[in-house]
Amino acid sequence: MKKKALTLMLAATTTLTFALAGCGVSTTGTADTAQAPESTENTPAADTAATTEAKADSAEGTTVRLVNNKAEIQEGLTKLADTYKEQTGVTIDIETIGGGQDTQAILKNYYQADDMPDIFVFEGDTHYETWKDLLVDLTDEEWTKNTEAEYVAADGHVYGFPTTTEAIGLSYNKSILDKAGIDPKSITGPESMRAAFEKIDSMKDELGLTAVIGYYTESANLWWTAGQHLFGTYLDSGLKRDDTTYLDLINDGGKLDPERAKAFAEMVALFNEYTDPKGISGSYDDQVLGFASGQYAFVSQGSWIGASMTTTYADQYAAAGNFEVGMIPYAFIEGQDTIQTNSPNWWGLYNGGNVDAAKAFIQWCSQNDGGQEILAKDCGCVSPFTTSEFAPDDPFAATIGDYTAAGKTSAWHWQGWKAGLAQNVTSVIFQDFAKGSIKDTDQFVDTLQKAIEAYYAQQ
């Protein structure tokens, strides 16, 4: 039996072809206003068989509605939909949500309004608990034979289609590091990281930099950046892919490991010291544009920004020399040598929707003679399918492949902590630390510990 998707190894390096991110545009909705599905009795999901038979028609004129939360691939997905319609006559209606919006809250509102899409995104175990009675069982689908990144629930059945492999690490501009005489491989822990930051800062004017690092902590829209992705490295940096030691501690009433948390806090303090002050209130677009245009030597975003650098900000990236990029581990303890890689989310199929047509579409997306080339070339994506023959023209693709081939990847496990932790708790604390209202690392750790414990104590 295949292991849970959250702890699975990536596909072989030569077959990697997909990379996305957590950002986007459109729609409104918050966790405070949304209501979770309570019971599927007397709802569209309760009469799955009848509804599916009525809606599932793959003939010309059929429409499949898909909710996407990756704005940076919207243009590529539009081409994907257009190509699929040309080949099949089936319309794929793509709705993009993001830009800090709570996709899951919006989906819950759609459910309450009886307006669920046929295909929607969910992030692992936590969101599965919300949607498990409404998801189509995909265990016997043909595409599952060609990946180990599908979402597998505790019951051993497949419920999620993997659309990407993403990587989280401290992204860098190699051109700037070369000019500063810094080998990124020499940054292996706190002391060497600080030395590199100090040297680059001393050469900031010469290098044409705004700041050493674009570390953004705005918590209303970028809560997922520091509060989820960066804090997630506290859970996983340097660990084997199946090691859930620090996730288990958090899920045991919100506990942190004091020594590890202190070391992590020192790295965060370093970022606060050398970041662009704009990061306290700036947007995702500000952050990615700043890096793409050569204003930052480092940026606290993952591999997904490559798609934006080569599309939305292609002109600025070209003006900055189309510089080579890479990643180093968030090595807040000496010797941590892994970046975090995973499927960031999965496409689930609503069992009260147009199931057969949705199944046909995702099967086509997994195929070389279907959607794989568009997903790679137009979405800048790194595929989780071992059969894929296409690689993206993405600046981070080689980095993902190199770390994977070397066996230097950890999984990410933040998808397994209590829902809403990043958005409601940790992101605010990271922003307060950046603002200076949290004065030092001891106060940062103490505040995190108490706030997480209190959040877990809530019913």
FITOR-903997 format. One line per 10 residues: their letters; for each residue x, y, z of N, C-alpha, C. Coordinates in steps of 0.02 Angstrom, whole numbers. Layout:
REM FITOR-903997
a) X Y Z X Y Z X Y Z ~ ...
END
This chain:
REM FITOR-903997
mkkkaltlml) 43 -60 0 0 0 0 44 62 0 ~ 26 111 -39 66 172 -43 59 213 20 ~ 112 248 39 110 290 98 69 352 84 ~ 51 386 138 15 450 131 55 498 89 ~ 19 537 49 51 583 3 93 635 39 ~ 77 652 100 114 703 136 185 681 152 ~ 200 616 151 266 593 168 300 556 111 ~ 274 563 51 301 525 -5 363 559 -35 ~ 408 518 -61 465 544 -98 442 571 -165 ~ 482 615 -194 465 643 -260 478 591 -314
aatttltfal) 450 605 -372 464 563 -430 537 571 -450 ~ 562 527 -492 632 529 -513 649 595 -546 ~ 711 616 -539 732 682 -562 718 692 -636 ~ 729 642 -677 721 650 -748 649 657 -769 ~ 603 645 -723 533 649 -742 497 706 -708 ~ 534 747 -670 501 803 -636 478 855 -687 ~ 416 876 -681 392 928 -728 336 972 -701 ~ 337 1000 -640 280 1042 -616 298 1085 -555 ~ 283 1152 -548 298 1194 -489 252 1254 -482 ~ 219 1260 -425 169 1313 -415 180 1350 -349
agcgvsttgt) 130 1386 -326 138 1423 -264 73 1443 -232 ~ 79 1473 -171 19 1493 -136 7 1567 -144 ~ -26 1587 -197 -43 1657 -207 -95 1662 -261 ~ -119 1724 -275 -168 1729 -328 -211 1791 -324 ~ -268 1788 -360 -312 1845 -364 -385 1822 -362 ~ -429 1871 -355 -502 1865 -364 -539 1837 -304 ~ -603 1849 -304 -651 1824 -256 -639 1851 -185 ~ -691 1847 -144 -685 1868 -75 -712 1813 -30 ~ -698 1821 35 -723 1771 83 -672 1762 138 ~ -695 1753 199 -650 1743 255 -673 1684 297
adtaqapest) -627 1659 338 -644 1603 381 -697 1623 432 ~ -700 1688 449 -749 1710 498 -821 1706 472 ~ -829 1715 407 -896 1717 379 -918 1651 350 ~ -870 1608 336 -888 1545 304 -911 1493 355 ~ -953 1447 331 -975 1392 373 -954 1327 340 ~ -929 1281 379 -909 1216 353 -971 1174 340 ~ -966 1128 291 -1020 1081 282 -1033 1043 346 ~ -1094 1039 367 -1109 1005 430 -1129 933 418 ~ -1176 921 376 -1198 853 362 -1213 848 288 ~ -1198 791 258 -1213 782 187 -1282 754 177
entpaadtaa) -1318 740 229 -1386 715 222 -1431 769 192 ~ -1472 748 143 -1518 793 109 -1481 851 75 ~ -1420 838 51 -1383 887 11 -1367 854 -56 ~ -1339 894 -104 -1321 863 -167 -1274 803 -159 ~ -1230 804 -107 -1183 750 -98 -1217 686 -75 ~ -1276 691 -45 -1309 631 -18 -1338 588 -74 ~ -1351 619 -130 -1382 582 -185 -1332 577 -242 ~ -1271 555 -225 -1216 556 -272 -1231 519 -337 ~ -1255 459 -331 -1264 417 -390 -1312 449 -440 ~ -1369 473 -415 -1418 503 -459 -1392 567 -490
tteakadsae) -1358 608 -450 -1332 671 -475 -1278 660 -527 ~ -1234 612 -513 -1180 598 -559 -1206 574 -626 ~ -1255 529 -625 -1283 504 -686 -1315 561 -727 ~ -1346 608 -691 -1380 662 -725 -1331 711 -756 ~ -1273 722 -723 -1228 775 -745 -1170 749 -788 ~ -1151 687 -780 -1090 662 -810 -1101 646 -884 ~ -1083 693 -926 -1090 684 -997 -1029 716 -1029 ~ -986 675 -1059 -924 700 -1087 -932 727 -1157 ~ -993 730 -1182 -1005 752 -1251 -993 827 -1258 ~ -989 849 -1320 -981 920 -1334 -1036 960 -1300
gttvrlvnnk) -1017 1016 -1272 -1065 1058 -1237 -1062 1051 -1162 ~ -1027 999 -1137 -1019 989 -1065 -971 1042 -1037 ~ -984 1064 -975 -940 1111 -940 -917 1081 -874 ~ -853 1085 -861 -823 1065 -797 -794 1127 -764 ~ -816 1143 -704 -792 1202 -669 -737 1183 -620 ~ -681 1218 -625 -622 1204 -584 -602 1266 -545 ~ -593 1259 -480 -568 1314 -438 -493 1305 -428 ~ -455 1354 -450 -383 1356 -447 -362 1410 -397 ~ -309 1397 -358 -285 1449 -312 -214 1472 -329 ~ -195 1463 -391 -128 1481 -413 -132 1533 -469
aeiqegltkl) -134 1596 -451 -143 1649 -502 -86 1651 -552 ~ -26 1631 -530 31 1634 -574 27 1585 -633 ~ -18 1536 -629 -26 1490 -685 -92 1498 -720 ~ -128 1551 -705 -194 1561 -735 -189 1563 -811 ~ -139 1598 -838 -132 1603 -911 -120 1534 -941 ~ -77 1495 -909 -63 1427 -934 -124 1382 -930 ~ -161 1388 -875 -222 1348 -868 -274 1366 -921 ~ -275 1429 -940 -321 1450 -993 -304 1414 -1058 ~ -239 1410 -1073 -218 1373 -1133 -236 1299 -1126 ~ -227 1271 -1066 -244 1202 -1053 -318 1190 -1068
adtykeqtgv) -360 1235 -1043 -432 1229 -1054 -450 1236 -1128 ~ -419 1284 -1161 -433 1294 -1232 -414 1232 -1274 ~ -356 1203 -1258 -334 1144 -1294 -381 1085 -1282 ~ -402 1077 -1219 -447 1022 -1203 -513 1030 -1240 ~ -537 1091 -1244 -600 1102 -1280 -592 1087 -1354 ~ -535 1107 -1382 -523 1092 -1453 -524 1017 -1466 ~ -496 978 -1419 -491 906 -1429 -554 868 -1411 ~ -593 894 -1364 -649 855 -1338 -717 889 -1344 ~ -716 954 -1353 -779 991 -1353 -804 1009 -1284 ~ -768 988 -1232 -787 1000 -1162 -755 1065 -1138
tidietiggg) -795 1108 -1109 -771 1172 -1082 -746 1162 -1010 ~ -686 1187 -997 -659 1188 -929 -662 1261 -906 ~ -707 1275 -860 -718 1342 -834 -674 1351 -773 ~ -620 1391 -779 -571 1398 -725 -584 1462 -686 ~ -591 1455 -621 -600 1511 -576 -540 1514 -529 ~ -506 1571 -529 -446 1578 -488 -460 1618 -425 ~ -439 1590 -369 -445 1622 -304 -375 1627 -274 ~ -362 1680 -238 -296 1685 -206 -284 1753 -178 ~ -221 1776 -183 -203 1842 -158 -215 1849 -84 ~ -205 1795 -46 -217 1797 26 -287 1777 45
qdtqailkny) -331 1768 -5 -399 1746 11 -398 1675 38 ~ -444 1660 81 -450 1594 110 -490 1550 63 ~ -455 1512 22 -488 1471 -29 -538 1423 2 ~ -519 1393 58 -563 1344 89 -627 1376 116 ~ -621 1436 143 -680 1471 167 -727 1488 109 ~ -698 1509 54 -738 1524 -5 -774 1462 -30 ~ -738 1406 -31 -769 1343 -52 -827 1323 -6 ~ -818 1335 58 -872 1320 105 -933 1363 91 ~ -921 1426 74 -977 1470 55 -1010 1444 -8 ~ -972 1421 -56 -1000 1393 -117 -1044 1332 -100
yqaddmpdif) -1019 1292 -54 -1058 1232 -35 -1125 1253 -5 ~ -1123 1301 40 -1185 1323 73 -1234 1352 22 ~ -1206 1381 -32 -1249 1411 -84 -1267 1361 -138 ~ -1249 1297 -128 -1262 1245 -179 -1229 1264 -245 ~ -1167 1287 -240 -1132 1312 -299 -1061 1283 -302 ~ -1053 1220 -283 -987 1189 -282 -960 1177 -352 ~ -895 1188 -361 -863 1171 -425 -855 1095 -432 ~ -844 1073 -492 -834 1001 -504 -766 978 -479 ~ -715 1023 -484 -647 1008 -461 -625 1066 -417 ~ -596 1050 -358 -574 1104 -313 -511 1083 -277
vfegdthyet) -474 1132 -251 -411 1118 -218 -422 1107 -143 ~ -383 1061 -115 -381 1053 -43 -310 1034 -23 ~ -291 1051 39 -222 1043 62 -216 989 115 ~ -214 927 93 -195 874 137 -245 856 192 ~ -218 829 247 -258 798 299 -310 845 329 ~ -289 906 344 -334 952 379 -396 967 337 ~ -386 983 274 -443 999 231 -482 936 212 ~ -449 879 210 -485 817 196 -539 805 247 ~ -526 821 309 -576 810 361 -639 852 347 ~ -631 910 316 -688 951 299 -728 921 242
wkdllvdltd) -693 895 192 -726 877 129 -734 802 118 ~ -714 760 166 -709 688 153 -774 656 131 ~ -831 682 153 -895 652 133 -918 676 64 ~ -881 724 36 -901 753 -28 -851 738 -84 ~ -798 701 -70 -746 687 -119 -757 621 -155 ~ -743 621 -220 -747 560 -260 -687 515 -245 ~ -698 451 -237 -645 402 -228 -611 391 -296 ~ -546 406 -300 -509 402 -363 -461 344 -365 ~ -468 297 -319 -420 243 -310 -406 203 -373 ~ -457 191 -413 -449 147 -471 -436 184 -536
eewtknteae) -422 249 -531 -409 287 -593 -341 268 -622 ~ -337 270 -688 -277 248 -724 -215 288 -704 ~ -222 354 -694 -165 396 -680 -129 379 -615 ~ -164 346 -569 -134 330 -504 -75 281 -511 ~ -71 246 -568 -17 199 -578 49 234 -593 ~ 46 298 -609 105 333 -632 129 388 -585 ~ 107 386 -523 130 435 -474 127 405 -404 ~ 168 433 -360 164 416 -289 148 479 -248 ~ 121 529 -282 107 593 -249 32 605 -244 ~ -9 556 -259 -81 565 -250 -97 572 -176
yvaadghvyg) -155 602 -161 -174 607 -90 -210 543 -70 ~ -180 509 -20 -208 448 6 -231 461 78 ~ -294 449 92 -322 461 158 -307 402 204 ~ -326 410 267 -312 357 317 -348 292 299 ~ -401 295 259 -436 234 240 -402 197 183 ~ -345 224 159 -308 191 106 -332 207 36 ~ -383 250 30 -410 267 -36 -382 333 -60 ~ -380 340 -126 -354 401 -158 -411 451 -168 ~ -400 513 -147 -451 565 -154 -424 629 -187 ~ -359 632 -201 -332 693 -228 -284 682 -286
fpttteaigl) -292 722 -338 -250 721 -397 -193 770 -388 ~ -129 747 -392 -73 792 -381 -59 834 -443 ~ -53 898 -433 -41 942 -490 30 970 -493 ~ 70 959 -441 135 992 -440 182 963 -388 ~ 245 978 -398 295 971 -345 324 1041 -333 ~ 322 1063 -271 351 1128 -252 408 1118 -204 ~ 451 1168 -200 508 1166 -154 509 1229 -112 ~ 525 1220 -49 533 1276 -2 606 1277 23 ~ 639 1332 11 707 1343 34 720 1418 32 ~ 779 1438 53 798 1508 49 824 1521 -21
synksildka) 782 1552 -62 798 1564 -133 850 1620 -140 ~ 896 1612 -188 948 1662 -196 960 1679 -269 ~ 989 1738 -279 1011 1762 -344 1085 1746 -349 ~ 1102 1697 -392 1171 1673 -395 1218 1727 -421 ~ 1194 1770 -465 1236 1823 -491 1261 1869 -435 ~ 1216 1887 -390 1235 1930 -334 1283 1895 -288 ~ 1270 1831 -273 1315 1795 -229 1384 1787 -261 ~ 1386 1776 -327 1451 1771 -361 1490 1837 -356 ~ 1455 1892 -366 1488 1958 -363 1513 1972 -292 ~ 1478 1945 -243 1499 1955 -173 1551 1904 -151
gidpksitgp) 1567 1856 -195 1617 1806 -179 1592 1755 -129 ~ 1527 1740 -132 1497 1693 -84 1473 1631 -120 ~ 1499 1573 -100 1475 1510 -127 1414 1489 -86 ~ 1356 1481 -117 1297 1463 -78 1305 1398 -39 ~ 1347 1353 -65 1358 1289 -30 1395 1299 36 ~ 1427 1358 44 1464 1371 106 1417 1392 163 ~ 1354 1406 147 1305 1427 197 1272 1364 225 ~ 1297 1341 281 1276 1276 308 1246 1280 378 ~ 1240 1341 404 1213 1349 471 1210 1422 491 ~ 1195 1436 554 1183 1505 576 1243 1551 567
esmraafeki) 1303 1528 583 1361 1572 579 1378 1591 507 ~ 1378 1542 463 1394 1556 393 1339 1595 359 ~ 1277 1585 381 1221 1624 353 1228 1698 373 ~ 1243 1709 437 1252 1778 460 1311 1811 425 ~ 1366 1774 417 1425 1802 384 1409 1823 312 ~ 1370 1782 278 1351 1798 209 1307 1859 206 ~ 1259 1863 251 1214 1921 253 1253 1985 268 ~ 1299 1981 316 1338 2040 334 1382 2064 276 ~ 1413 2017 241 1456 2035 185 1415 2067 129 ~ 1358 2037 112 1316 2065 59 1291 2134 79
dsmkdelglt) 1272 2142 141 1248 2207 165 1302 2261 158 ~ 1364 2242 171 1419 2291 166 1432 2311 94 ~ 1407 2270 46 1417 2283 -25 1352 2303 -59 ~ 1303 2320 -20 1235 2331 -46 1233 2383 -101 ~ 1266 2439 -92 1265 2492 -143 1301 2469 -206 ~ 1357 2437 -196 1397 2411 -253 1357 2360 -294 ~ 1318 2320 -259 1279 2268 -292 1211 2292 -317 ~ 1194 2354 -301 1130 2382 -323 1069 2352 -288 ~ 1078 2335 -225 1024 2302 -187 983 2351 -146 ~ 920 2336 -140 877 2371 -92 887 2342 -22
avigyytesa) 894 2276 -19 904 2240 45 937 2174 31 ~ 966 2145 82 997 2078 75 943 2027 59 ~ 886 2031 94 833 1981 86 765 2016 81 ~ 723 1988 39 654 2009 36 613 1961 79 ~ 610 1976 143 573 1935 192 510 1973 209 ~ 452 1947 188 389 1983 195 345 1949 247 ~ 316 1990 292 279 1963 348 209 1991 355 ~ 186 2030 306 118 2057 308 69 1999 319 ~ 29 2002 372 -8 1942 395 -79 1936 369 ~ -107 1990 342 -176 1985 317 -180 1946 253
nlwwtagqhl) -134 1958 207 -135 1925 142 -77 1876 132 ~ -21 1889 166 37 1845 158 48 1800 218 ~ -6 1784 253 -1 1742 312 34 1675 299 ~ 26 1650 238 54 1585 221 129 1587 210 ~ 158 1647 202 229 1652 186 272 1638 248 ~ 264 1679 300 303 1668 361 268 1620 408 ~ 202 1631 418 165 1593 467 156 1520 450 ~ 161 1503 386 151 1433 366 215 1404 335 ~ 239 1433 280 296 1404 245 360 1409 286 ~ 376 1470 310 437 1477 348 433 1440 414
fgtyldsglk) 378 1448 450 371 1413 513 370 1337 502 ~ 346 1317 444 346 1245 427 416 1217 424 ~ 466 1259 410 535 1234 409 559 1217 480 ~ 530 1250 530 544 1229 599 526 1156 609 ~ 471 1134 578 450 1064 585 496 1015 550 ~ 525 1035 492 553 985 447 625 994 426 ~ 655 1052 434 723 1062 409 771 1009 436 ~ 806 977 389 857 928 408 832 859 424 ~ 766 848 422 738 784 443 723 738 384 ~ 719 674 397 697 626 347 624 640 329
rddttyldli) 604 620 270 538 638 244 481 611 287 ~ 492 556 321 438 527 361 443 545 435 ~ 486 593 452 496 612 522 446 667 540 ~ 400 652 585 349 700 605 357 721 679 ~ 418 716 705 431 729 775 401 796 798 ~ 414 850 762 395 916 785 323 933 768 ~ 297 902 716 225 907 703 187 871 759 ~ 210 813 779 177 776 832 176 815 897 ~ 230 851 911 232 893 971 180 948 968 ~ 176 982 912 127 1035 904 56 1008 911
ndggkldper) 44 951 881 -23 921 884 -39 892 952 ~ 11 887 996 1 865 1065 -9 926 1109 ~ -61 964 1095 -77 1021 1136 -38 1084 1120 ~ -4 1086 1063 31 1147 1043 101 1155 1070 ~ 136 1100 1081 203 1103 1111 257 1120 1059 ~ 306 1160 1079 366 1172 1041 426 1142 1076 ~ 476 1124 1037 540 1102 1066 580 1166 1081 ~ 595 1181 1143 626 1246 1161 692 1259 1125 ~ 736 1209 1122 802 1218 1092 796 1230 1017 ~ 756 1190 984 747 1197 912 712 1263 895
akafaemval) 662 1280 935 625 1342 924 670 1403 933 ~ 715 1401 982 761 1456 994 808 1465 935 ~ 834 1410 908 879 1414 850 842 1442 790 ~ 781 1420 781 740 1445 726 728 1521 734 ~ 714 1542 795 700 1613 808 761 1656 792 ~ 820 1630 803 881 1669 787 886 1681 712 ~ 866 1632 672 866 1642 599 814 1694 579 ~ 755 1691 609 703 1740 594 727 1810 613 ~ 762 1816 669 788 1881 690 839 1907 640 ~ 879 1863 611 927 1883 560 890 1911 499
fneytdpkgi) 836 1879 479 796 1903 423 767 1972 438 ~ 742 1980 499 715 2045 519 767 2100 513 ~ 828 2083 530 882 2132 531 902 2156 461 ~ 897 2111 412 924 2126 346 871 2129 290 ~ 808 2131 309 756 2131 258 739 2201 234 ~ 702 2204 179 673 2266 155 617 2286 203 ~ 618 2346 232 565 2367 278 495 2362 248 ~ 491 2364 182 427 2357 148 393 2291 165 ~ 432 2242 186 405 2176 199 352 2173 253 ~ 351 2222 297 301 2222 351 231 2233 324
sgsyddqvlg) 225 2270 269 159 2286 242 153 2272 167 ~ 207 2251 135 207 2242 63 170 2180 41 ~ 158 2176 -24 119 2122 -54 163 2068 -83 ~ 132 2013 -101 167 1958 -136 198 1984 -200 ~ 160 2024 -238 186 2052 -300 248 2094 -288 ~ 247 2135 -234 306 2175 -217 366 2130 -204 ~ 354 2077 -168 409 2033 -149 440 1997 -209 ~ 398 1969 -251 423 1931 -309 454 1979 -360 ~ 423 2036 -371 451 2085 -417 519 2109 -392 ~ 525 2121 -327 588 2143 -298 644 2093 -311
fasgqyafvs) 629 2029 -304 680 1978 -317 694 1972 -391 ~ 641 1969 -432 650 1961 -504 689 2018 -536 ~ 683 2078 -508 717 2136 -536 786 2147 -505 ~ 809 2100 -463 877 2103 -437 887 2147 -376 ~ 832 2163 -340 838 2207 -282 859 2169 -219 ~ 849 2103 -218 864 2062 -159 912 2005 -179 ~ 959 1991 -134 1003 1933 -145 966 1868 -128 ~ 922 1872 -78 883 1814 -56 809 1834 -53 ~ 766 1785 -55 695 1798 -46 663 1738 -10 ~ 616 1753 35 584 1700 73 521 1675 38
qgswigasmt) 532 1652 -24 479 1619 -62 509 1557 -93 ~ 464 1510 -111 486 1446 -138 488 1445 -214 ~ 492 1385 -242 504 1376 -313 449 1403 -357 ~ 389 1411 -329 332 1435 -368 343 1503 -399 ~ 387 1544 -370 396 1611 -398 429 1609 -466 ~ 460 1553 -484 490 1547 -550 440 1559 -606 ~ 379 1535 -597 327 1545 -648 312 1619 -658 ~ 310 1657 -604 297 1729 -609 356 1766 -638 ~ 416 1745 -620 476 1778 -645 482 1773 -721 ~ 460 1717 -748 467 1706 -820 405 1723 -860
ttyadqyaaa) 352 1747 -826 291 1767 -861 274 1839 -842 ~ 242 1847 -784 219 1913 -762 276 1965 -759 ~ 334 1944 -734 390 1990 -724 448 1975 -771 ~ 431 1946 -829 483 1926 -877 526 1985 -899 ~ 496 2043 -910 534 2102 -932 584 2125 -878 ~ 560 2127 -816 603 2148 -761 659 2097 -748 ~ 641 2033 -755 690 1980 -746 743 1983 -801 ~ 721 1996 -862 769 2003 -917 815 2064 -907 ~ 786 2119 -884 825 2179 -871 878 2167 -817 ~ 863 2121 -771 910 2104 -717 959 2050 -739
gnfevgmipy) 954 2028 -802 1002 1981 -830 980 1909 -831 ~ 916 1896 -819 892 1826 -816 940 1783 -774 ~ 957 1809 -716 1007 1779 -673 987 1708 -652 ~ 1038 1667 -641 1028 1600 -616 1004 1603 -544 ~ 959 1560 -526 934 1557 -458 950 1489 -427 ~ 942 1486 -362 950 1423 -327 919 1427 -259 ~ 928 1375 -219 902 1374 -151 955 1344 -105 ~ 955 1369 -45 993 1336 9 943 1318 63 ~ 959 1268 103 915 1250 158 908 1307 208 ~ 851 1310 241 842 1354 299 879 1321 357
afiegqdtiq) 945 1330 356 989 1295 403 996 1335 467 ~ 946 1332 510 950 1369 574 987 1329 627 ~ 1005 1267 611 1049 1227 652 1104 1202 605 ~ 1166 1205 627 1223 1186 585 1213 1115 557 ~ 1222 1110 491 1219 1044 459 1152 1025 430 ~ 1100 1064 441 1036 1050 409 1046 1059 334 ~ 1033 1006 296 1053 1007 225 996 989 178 ~ 934 999 199 878 981 156 834 1042 141 ~ 807 1043 81 751 1087 67 687 1047 74 ~ 631 1080 79 567 1046 86 532 1041 19
tnspnwwgly) 511 981 0 475 971 -63 412 931 -51 ~ 360 946 -89 296 912 -80 247 933 -134 ~ 192 897 -137 134 924 -172 101 973 -125 ~ 91 1035 -146 63 1085 -101 -12 1076 -90 ~ -45 1048 -139 -116 1035 -133 -136 984 -186 ~ -199 966 -184 -225 917 -232 -291 941 -261 ~ -307 917 -320 -373 928 -348 -419 872 -324 ~ -472 891 -292 -524 844 -273 -584 851 -318 ~ -621 797 -327 -682 799 -368 -743 796 -323 ~ -788 843 -333 -850 847 -294 -898 792 -317
nggnvdaaka) -919 751 -269 -960 694 -288 -1032 711 -304 ~ -1050 775 -298 -1115 797 -321 -1111 836 -387 ~ -1053 832 -419 -1042 871 -480 -1039 827 -541 ~ -1006 854 -593 -1001 820 -657 -941 773 -654 ~ -950 716 -621 -895 673 -601 -860 641 -660 ~ -897 610 -705 -865 575 -760 -824 622 -804 ~ -852 680 -819 -817 728 -860 -755 754 -824 ~ -760 764 -758 -702 786 -718 -648 733 -717 ~ -668 670 -710 -619 615 -711 -583 613 -778 ~ -620 621 -832 -589 619 -898 -538 676 -906
fiqwcsqndg) -554 734 -880 -509 791 -885 -444 779 -847 ~ -447 757 -784 -385 748 -746 -344 690 -775 ~ -376 639 -803 -338 587 -836 -299 616 -895 ~ -332 659 -934 -299 692 -990 -241 735 -966 ~ -250 770 -909 -197 812 -882 -135 772 -864 ~ -143 708 -849 -86 667 -827 -47 639 -886 ~ -71 647 -947 -44 612 -1005 4 656 -1045 ~ 54 624 -1076 100 659 -1120 64 685 -1182 ~ 15 648 -1207 -23 670 -1265 -84 711 -1245 ~ -85 731 -1181 -138 773 -1155 -111 838 -1128
gqeilakdcg) -116 848 -1063 -99 912 -1033 -29 921 -1008 ~ 12 869 -1007 77 874 -975 123 927 -1005 ~ 124 932 -1071 169 981 -1102 147 1053 -1085 ~ 82 1065 -1086 58 1133 -1070 72 1149 -997 ~ 60 1101 -953 72 1112 -882 146 1128 -870 ~ 191 1095 -906 262 1107 -898 283 1173 -930 ~ 267 1180 -994 294 1236 -1033 258 1301 -1020 ~ 193 1299 -1008 154 1360 -1001 138 1378 -929 ~ 140 1328 -884 128 1342 -814 193 1340 -773 ~ 247 1320 -804 311 1316 -769 311 1264 -715
cvspfttsef) 283 1206 -729 267 1157 -678 314 1096 -678 ~ 326 1068 -619 368 1009 -611 323 950 -595 ~ 318 902 -640 267 850 -636 280 797 -583 ~ 227 774 -549 233 718 -504 223 651 -538 ~ 218 651 -605 205 589 -642 269 561 -672 ~ 283 498 -656 345 466 -679 347 457 -754 ~ 290 459 -787 287 449 -859 296 514 -899 ~ 297 570 -865 300 634 -900 366 643 -936 ~ 362 669 -997 422 680 -1038 440 754 -1043 ~ 406 796 -1005 414 868 -1014 442 901 -951
apddpfaati) 489 946 -962 519 985 -908 504 1059 -919 ~ 493 1096 -867 477 1167 -875 538 1209 -888 ~ 528 1265 -922 580 1315 -929 575 1360 -868 ~ 589 1331 -811 580 1366 -748 647 1373 -713 ~ 663 1431 -687 730 1441 -657 744 1396 -597 ~ 693 1370 -564 705 1329 -505 701 1253 -519 ~ 685 1234 -581 677 1163 -595 740 1123 -582 ~ 797 1150 -601 860 1114 -591 876 1105 -517 ~ 860 1156 -478 872 1152 -406 832 1096 -374 ~ 768 1091 -392 726 1038 -365 755 971 -385
gdytaagkts) 775 964 -449 803 901 -472 867 883 -437 ~ 911 932 -426 976 918 -394 967 894 -322 ~ 925 928 -283 914 907 -214 880 839 -211 ~ 834 828 -256 798 764 -257 846 707 -273 ~ 887 717 -324 935 665 -345 984 649 -289 ~ 1001 700 -250 1050 691 -195 1017 663 -132 ~ 952 655 -133 917 631 -74 916 682 -18 ~ 920 746 -36 924 800 14 858 839 17 ~ 803 803 25 738 836 33 703 810 95 ~ 669 856 128 623 838 182 553 851 155
awhwqgwkag) 504 816 184 435 831 168 415 895 204 ~ 355 920 189 328 972 232 265 946 264 ~ 259 962 329 205 932 369 158 983 399 ~ 164 1047 380 119 1097 407 46 1084 387 ~ 37 1045 335 -32 1029 315 -67 986 368 ~ -27 958 414 -56 915 465 -68 948 532 ~ -53 1014 539 -68 1046 603 -140 1072 603 ~ -161 1098 658 -231 1119 665 -249 1173 615 ~ -306 1163 583 -328 1210 531 -331 1281 557 ~ -305 1328 517 -308 1398 535 -251 1423 578
laqnvtsvif) -205 1378 597 -150 1398 642 -108 1454 612 ~ -89 1446 550 -46 1497 518 -83 1563 509 ~ -143 1559 484 -180 1620 468 -201 1658 531 ~ -220 1622 582 -249 1654 641 -198 1667 697 ~ -142 1632 696 -96 1636 753 -25 1654 733 ~ 9 1608 699 81 1615 690 99 1674 646 ~ 61 1686 593 79 1741 547 79 1808 582 ~ 32 1819 627 28 1882 664 89 1891 708 ~ 112 1837 738 170 1840 782 234 1855 743 ~ 241 1825 683 299 1841 641 298 1915 621
qdfakgsikd) 240 1942 604 236 2012 586 252 2057 646 ~ 227 2040 704 241 2079 764 316 2079 780 ~ 349 2023 769 421 2018 779 457 2063 730 ~ 435 2063 667 466 2106 617 455 2180 632 ~ 397 2197 659 381 2266 676 421 2290 736 ~ 442 2244 779 478 2263 839 436 2263 902 ~ 372 2249 895 329 2246 955 344 2184 996 ~ 372 2133 965 404 2078 1001 478 2092 998 ~ 510 2099 1056 575 2131 1061 634 2085 1044 ~ 631 2021 1062 689 1978 1052 667 1906 1041
tdqfvdtlqk) 716 1863 1031 701 1794 1013 667 1757 1071 ~ 686 1772 1132 655 1739 1189 580 1756 1193 ~ 565 1819 1182 495 1839 1183 457 1810 1124 ~ 490 1805 1067 459 1775 1008 440 1703 1021 ~ 487 1664 1048 473 1593 1062 419 1586 1115 ~ 424 1627 1168 374 1624 1221 304 1641 1195 ~ 300 1692 1153 236 1713 1125 208 1659 1080 ~ 251 1631 1037 229 1576 994 202 1517 1035 ~ 241 1498 1085 221 1440 1125 153 1450 1159 ~ 145 1507 1191 82 1519 1226 23 1526 1178
aieayyaqq) 34 1558 1122 -21 1568 1074 -41 1503 1041 ~ 8 1461 1024 -8 1397 993 -45 1351 1043 ~ -21 1350 1104 -55 1310 1156 -127 1333 1164 ~ -137 1399 1167 -205 1426 1176 -249 1407 1117 ~ -221 1408 1056 -259 1392 997 -280 1318 997 ~ -235 1276 1019 -251 1204 1022 -300 1189 1078 ~ -302 1231 1128 -348 1220 1184 -420 1238 1165 ~ -429 1276 1111 -496 1294 1089 -531 1232 1060 ~ -595 1230 1070 -634 1174 1043 -650 1187 970
END
